[in-house]
Amino acid sequence: PDNFLTIFSLLLLAFLFVNTFQTEREIFFALLLILISGAIAGLFIIFQLYGFFILPFDFSQTSSFNTLGSPSQAAIFLAALLPLSLALAFLIKKPIFWLIFLILLGSVILIDFNHAWFVFLLGILTLAIFGLTGKIRRGLAATLMVLLVLSIFFLFFPLRFSGFPVLPFQVSPGVVSEMEILRGVYTEGI
């Protein structure tokens, strides 16, 4: 996230999530809804990137349009969901979680945003620290190692393979600049 409103919204979401859900079933259902909505958004992004425009509106007829913001913001969000989907795929062992994981991973690979790979790397390391304590599962350990190497590779060597869509260049102000703009707006209005 590269702007103040995004950071504030994520903090508000975390606060509401912690204070709303009490039982394990409620938390699981909320996480499942987040993962399913992330996978649907990831599929939508893949279709948009390749020119299969689903929505009939004029503003949605561009490859960079998606339901999560800019392509880079979408990649960061989907990369944050990847470790969660992987953990649930190993714990619950249902094919839907593997499908969600593959959709999210495909979307992140297609967008190939550097910060998203860093978020994914942190998520994989966190999952490795907490997921490999106690009885080590070979499949999980091997998968985490492969994903760790994949994330490090794409973090340091951003590649655009043939057949990958070309994304438009995005410029946005930093947090300090946005804070100055907000301060200027509020002091001018008084």
N, C-alpha and C positions, 0 to 999 in steps of 0.2 A: 504494500500500500504506500502510495507516495503523496497523499494529501491529508490534511487535517480532518476533513469530514469522514474519510474512510477509516482512519484510526479511531476517531471518536465513536463511529458506528460499531466497529468491532468490539471496542471496550464495552459499549452499552449492550451489545448482544451477549457477550460473555457474562456480564452482570445479571442480565435477565435469565440466561440459561441456568446459572448456578442457583438463583433464587426462585425459579419457577418449578423445576422438576425435582421430585423428592424420591421416588422409587426407581429401582433398576429398570422396571418395565417402561416407565415414562421416559427415562433417559435413552433406552434402547430404541424406542419408537421415534423419538426426536432425532436421534442420530441416523436412523434408517431413512427418515424423511429428508434429512439434509443430504445424505448420500444419493438417494434417488433423484432429488432435484438437481444435484450437482452433475449426475450422469446425464440427465435430460439436457441440462445446459451445455454439457460437453458435446453431446451429439448435435445439438443445434449449432454450436461453434464449428464443428467439423463440416456440417452441411454448408454453412455460410462461407467458410474458407474456400470451399471448392465450387462455389457459385450455385448451389442448389438452395434458392431462397424460398423458405417455407412461408413466411409472412407476406401478405400481399401489399403491404404499405410501401410507399416510395422511399421513406427513410430507412427501411430495412433491406433495401436492394443493393447493399454494399458488403463486401467480404469482411470488413472489420466490425460490422454490427453484431452485437450479441446481447444477451440478457443480463450480463454481469458487469458491464462497463466497457472499458477498453480491452483489447486482447491481452495486454500485459497484466491488467488487474484480474482478468478471468483466469489467466494461467496461474497466478499466485493463489487464488482461491481454490482452484482445482488441485494444485500441488499440495495445499494444506489438507485436502480431503484424502489424498492418496494413501498416507500411512494408516489412517483410520479404516479405509476400505480394505487394505491389506490385512490389518489385524483382525477385522471381523471375518474376512475370508478364511483365515486360519483357525479362528475360534469356533465359528458356527458351521463351517464347511458346507455352505450352500453355493450353488453355481451363480446365483444372482450377484453375490459380492465379488466374485471373480470377474463377472461381466462389467460391473460398475468400475472395478479397478482398471480393467483394460481400456474402457472408454475414457476414464480420467487420464490415464497414462498416455493414450493416443493423442488426446487434446493438448496435453502439456508438451509432448514431443513436437506436434505440429506448430504450436506457437513458438516454442523454443526461446523463452524469455529467461535471461540470466538470473534474475531475482527469484523466479519461480523454481529454478533448479536449486538455489540455495535454500529456499523454504523446504523443498522436498528432501534435501540432504539433512537438514536439521530434524525433520520428521522421521526419517529413516534411522538416524542416530538415536533419537529418543525412543523409538520403537525397539531398537536393538538393546538399549540399556534396560528398559523395563520389560521387554518381551522375552529376553533370553535369560532372565534370572530364574533360578530353580532348575527344573527339568528342561534341558535344551532340546528343542525340536529341530531335527535335521533339515526338514523342508523350509522352516522359517529362517533358520540361520543361512542356508544357501540362497534363498530368495533375497534376504536382506543384503547379503554380500554382492549379489548381482546388481541389485538396485543401487547400492552404494557406489559401485564402480560406474554404473550408468549415469548417475547424477553428477559424480565428479567429472566424468568425461564431458558431458554436455555443459557443465559449469565452466570448464576451462577451454573447451574446444567447441564453440557454438557452430554447428554445421547446418547448412541448408541443402538437403538432398534434392535431387531432381524429382519433380512431382510434388514437392512441398509448395504450398501457396506462398505468395509474396505478400507480406504484411506491410501496411503503411507505417511510416515513421511517426512516432508519437512524441510530442513535447508537452511537458506539464511543469508548473512551478513546484518548487520544493516546499517543505513544511514551513521553513523560516519565511519564505516569500508569502505564503498564504496567511501566516499569522500577521505579517505586516499589512497585507491587504485588509484583513478583518479589522485590525486595529484602526486603520485609516477610515474604513467605512463607519465604524462605531463612533470615532471621535468627530468625524465630519457631520454626522447626524445629530450631534448634541448641541 
